[in-house]
Amino acid sequence: MAAKSLRLRSPLPTLTLRAGNTRTQKSRTPWAWAVGGAALGLLAGALVFAPARWLAAALDRAGSPVQLHNARGTLWNGSGQLTFQSDAQGGTALPGRLEWTLRPAWINQQPGLRAHWRADCCLSQPWAWGISTDLQGVSLQTDDLPPHRPLRIPAALLTGLGTPWNTLQPQGRLELSSSALSVRRSTEGAQIRGGLQLDALGVSTSLSTLKPIGSYRFALQGADSPVLTLSTLEGALQLRGSGAIRNQRVVFDGEATAAEGREDALSNLLNIIGQRQGAQSLIHLG
């Protein structure tokens, strides 16, 4: 009977111990869920109410020549003063504030962001961008900016980028338009598709008493090796050239000449913008 009694009682401590462990796990589970939920809530709140100055800080850390000052609002709905800035000087600011909205979106079946940029001074309608990412790289697609609704900015903003613009001190108007533009950055480099056109209209410079010296068009056509072209729309200073982007480098060859009867007024400028060779000034990059 004693042996049977032992066998009957021996499972009881084990059953009691297991019941104790179950109660301990149950008591800890609500705390684990509470801590996890609080952490997720803090993370979601930080993302939803992330300040606009985070975007400004990211541009600054990246060493971008385009900076954002006096940022207000949140990362998702914000505004700021856009400036072109080199390391050597304080920079030049866009007239008026740049406003934006950012929203998570699926773009080409990839996670990304949909951005809308607005600037009363320079855009007649919001400019929409789609930014997506995958394991291989990051892609940017933009809505078209037709020539009759371009991005318009003063040419004087370029002086904030330093050499050679701070020497040329350009004046006039820049108009940027685009068509089916997309850029993809991956470990293999950058791929550009579509077209980009920049018109510099009524340009003048402190290096010449002749004002204006002309109007010009710079175009980029995307391809495996994107093509660059420079042409003169009108004016006393005649510019032309062509080039390409190869192996992540810009290769460009061009020339500048003065229209007949304007040689003396443009001689100093021709000496500075390229290598003088008789009546021509040769421009070479890359």
ZIVEN-V798042 format. One record per helix or strand of 2 or more residues. SS is the DSSP state (H for helix, E for strand). FROM is the first residue (numbers start at 1). TO is the last residue. If there is no record, write none. Layout:
BEGIN
[[SS	FROM	TO] [SS	FROM	TO]]
END
This chain:
BEGIN
[[H	2	48] [H	53	61] [E	66	74] [E	77	84] [E	92	93] [E	98	107] [E	110	118] [E	127	133] [E	137	142] [H	147	149] [E	151	154] [H	155	161] [H	165	168] [E	171	186] [E	189	204] [E	214	223] [E	227	234] [E	237	246] [E	249	258] [H	263	273] [E	275	277] [E	280	285]]
END
